[in-house]
Amino acid sequence: MTDEADVFELARKYHSELKVEEPSLATLAAELFGDLGLKFKEFLEKEGYSITGAKFLDYDKSLVLSVIKGERSYEIVLRKT
C-alpha cells in the first residue's frame, strides 16, 4: 500500500513527467496506478517514443497516454480493473 506522502510525490511526477495537467487527476493517477505509468514512460523513452500528454478517458480508471515516435502518434490506455 502506498502511503499519502508517496502518493503526492508520485502525483508530482505524473504531472511533470506524464503531463497530467490537473493536479487532482495526477493524484488520482498516482492512487490508481502507483509507479506503473512512470515505469511505462521509462520503457517507451528507451524505445524512442516521447510522451506528449495524458488524460483521463472517462474518469473510470482509464488513463490515456499520448505518445509519438517520428511521424507517428499513438494513444495507449492504462485501465485499472
NORSULDA-V124283 format. One line per field, one symbol per residue. burial: # if it has 16 or more other ideal C-beta (glycine too) atoms within 10 Angstrom, else .. A space follows every 10 residues. Layout:
# NORSULDA-V124283
burial = ???
This chain:
# NORSULDA-V124283
burial = ......#..# #.###..### ....###### .##.#.##.# #..#....#. #..#.#.... ..#.###... .......#.. .
